Structures are given as C-alpha cells and as structure tokens.
Amino acid sequence: MNSALIVDCIAAVRQALLASESDIESLDRAIGDGDHFINVKRGCDVLLALSPELLPLTPDAACRQIGMKLMSTIGGASGPLLASFFLALGKSIAGAATVDAESFARAFAAGVEAIAQRGKAGLGEKTMLDVLIPVAVLLQRLTREHVALESLCRQVKAEAERGMLVTRDMIATKGRAHFLGERAIGHIDPGSKTCQVAIHAVCDLLTSR
C-alpha cells in the first residue's frame, strides 16, 4: 500500500457507495437516523477533493490527514468512528514508505479496534463492527498464510457479505435502532451495508490492477 493506492481506493469506494445509494438510504430510513448516507457521501466527496494533497504523503501521514478531515466534516456517529479508524491505522504504519500485506492487516485491525473503543461496541450489536471485526480477523490470518491476492480478496468479500447479512436477525443495542427493539429485526444495519460495499470496492480494485 502507498498513497497512490489510497487515493485510488477513495475514488473506487465513492463510486461504489453512490451506486448503492438507494439500498443504504432505505436501510437507514427503516432503522437509522436517516442521515447516514448523506454523511458518508459528504466524507467521500471531501476525501476525493483532498486526493492531490494525499499523493505526496507517506501512507501513515495520508491516513492521519484523512482521519482529521473526516473528524471535521462528517456529522452524526460516522465521522468520529471513521476518523478513529484512519488515525489508528496511520499510527500503526508510522514511518513506512510502503506497507506490505501483513502490516496492513495489523493496521486494519488496529483501526477496527479504535472504532470498537470509540463506539463502545462489539460483535453482535447490529453495527458496522459485525462486518469489520470478522474481516479484520480473517485478513490477518490470510496475510500470515501468504494467501494469493485473488483468493484473499474473494474470501474477504464473502466474509464482509456474511457479516452484513447476519445483522438482519439482530436486535440493535446502539444508535437509534436500539429504541426499536425487536422491530429492528428483519432489517440489515446500514453501517454494515456501507462497510460491505466499501470492502468489496477495494477488493475489486486490487484484483483488477
């Protein structure tokens, strides 16, 4: 991973999220605050505009810059959570001009842990962590085993999909959805859908290069 790849990932994730706008918005209208997609799109647009400034930076500096920008521009719960992810990721890879697969997997896990700590949440609470935690665990295992990129991405995409789908049958304990109690059952968590779309977009970009 280098800063050019980070910039390419921003563009790919933005495009994928825009293509999934109606799906994410319908999920958020059902059990969320109704502003999730608006906030995520705002963040993507801001990062796309920031891309020229990110290119000359080291990967850790680029991630820190992304984190600080998201903190100041995204409203709702998404801003602080995603900012925490990128700030922790950047801290984990500090000083590296490029980042290999195992180092990225560890940094990704550190970012996910930062989200968990910031949101005081974990697995099984109908949040984005039901996608991110299993993906982080799988990614670390696959990179330790030096699994080929195409197979790694295929397995990561499948795990993200699985994590997203299992939120359908959960009772939420965080955010607006937790006020709905059992009425939230039957609806996929919008944050988990957003993460699934983003992970798929990055994996598809990596396997197409």
N, C-alpha and C positions, 0 to 999 in steps of 0.2 A: 504494500500500500504506500502511495505517495500522495502529494497534494493534488496532482492532476487527476488521479483516480477518485479522490474525494469529490472534486468538482464534477466529474462525470457522474458520480453516484447521486449527487444532489439533483442534477438535471433528470436522471432516469427516475428517481423516486418522485419528483414533482410530476412528471408526465404520467406515471402510473397512478398516482393519487388523483389527479384530475380525471383520468379515465374511470376511476371508481367513485367519483363524487356522489352519484345518486345512491349507491349502495351504502356508503358511510353515513351520508346525511339521513337516510331513512332509519338506520340503526340508532343514530343519535336522537332523532325525534322520538323514537319509541321509548328509550330508557335513559337518555342523557340530558344535557342542558340545552342542546340544540345549536351550540356554537363550536363544537369540536372541529368540524371540517373547516369552518371559516378560519379558526386559529391555526390549524395545521397548514392550510393553503397560504396564509399570511407568512408563516415561517418559511415555507418553501420559496415563496417569491423573494423574501428578504435575502435568503441564502444564495439564490440564483444571482441576484444583483451584487452580492458580496464576492462572487466567484473570482473576479480578476484580482482582488486583494488576497485571496487564499492561495492562488497558484504559486507565488514565490516563497511561501512559508514552508517550514518543516511540517510534517504531519501532526506533531503534537501542538504546534502553535496554531495550525489551521483548526484543529478540533477545539482548542480553547477559544479561538475567535468565534467559532460557530456557537459554542456554548454561551458566551457572553451576549452575542447578538440575539439568540433565541430568548434569553432571560429578559431582555429589554423590549422585545417586540411581540411575543406571543402571549395572549391573555389566557385566562382560565387555568386549569390544572396542568395543561400540556406544556406550557412554557417552562416552568421550573423543573418539571420532570425530565423533559428532553434536554434542557440546559445542563442538568446534573449529569446526564448520561455522557454528553460530549466533553464536559470538563473532566470527569473521571477518566474517560477514555484517553484524553490528551495527557493527563498526568501519568497514566500507566505506560505510555510510549515516549515519555520525555527524552529528548536528546537523540532520537533515532532519525536518520535522514530518510530511510525507508523502513517499512515494517513487514516482517515475514508473517506467514500464516499463523504460526503458534503464538507469536507475540500479539497479533491482532485478536486472536481468540481470547487470550487472557485479558486484553484491554476491553474487549466487548463485554466479558463477564464482569469486569470492574464497573463498567458503565451501567449494566443492568442492576448490580448491587446498589449503586448510587440511587437509581430510581426507586428500588425497594425501600431504602432507608429514608429517602425524601418523602415518599408516599406512605410510609409505614404500612406496607402491604406485602403479600407474598402469593404463593400459588393458591389457586382455588378460590380467589376472591373476585373473580369476574372483572379482571383488569388486563391491561397490556402485558402484565407480567406473566400471564398464563401462556403467552406466546414467547416472550423474551427469555424467561428462565429456562425452559426446556431447550430452546435454541442455543443458548449460551453453553449449557452442559454438553449438548451434542457437538457443537462446534469445537469445543476444547478436546473432546475425545477424538474426533475425526482428524483434527490437525496433529495431535500427538501420534496418531497412527499413520500419518502422511498419506491419507486417502486422496486419490486424484481429484482435481478440481471439479470435473463434471459430476462425479459421483457425490462428492461433498455437497455441492450445490443442490443436487436432486434431493438428497436426504434432508438438508436444512429446509428446503421449501416444503417438503412433506411434513416435517415437524412443526413448522410455522402454521401450516394449514390445520393440522390436528389440534394444536393449541388454541387456535381461533375457534374452531368448531365446538370444542368442549365447553366453552363459556356459555353456549346456548342453554345448557341444563343447570347452570349455577345460579345460586342466589347471591346477589351483589352485597358486599359489605362496605363499599367505598362509593363516594360521589352521590349524585342524585339518585342513581339506580337503587341504592340500598334502601331508600324510602319506599320503593315499590314492593319490597319483599318478594313473595312468590310470583307476583305479576311480572317480574323481570325474567322469569324462566320462559324459555322459548325464543329469547332474543339474544343474538350474538353481541358481545361487548364491542362498541365502536372503536375503542382504543386498540383492542386486539386485532380488529379488522385492518386498521391503519398500519399496524406493525407488520401484519402478514403481507399486505400489499407492498410495503417498503422493502421487506426482506426478499420477496420474490423479484422485485425490480432489480435489486443489487445482484442477486444470484444470476438473473438473466443477462445482466450487463457483463458480469465476469466471464460467463461461459460463451459469450458472443465475441469476445475480444481475440 
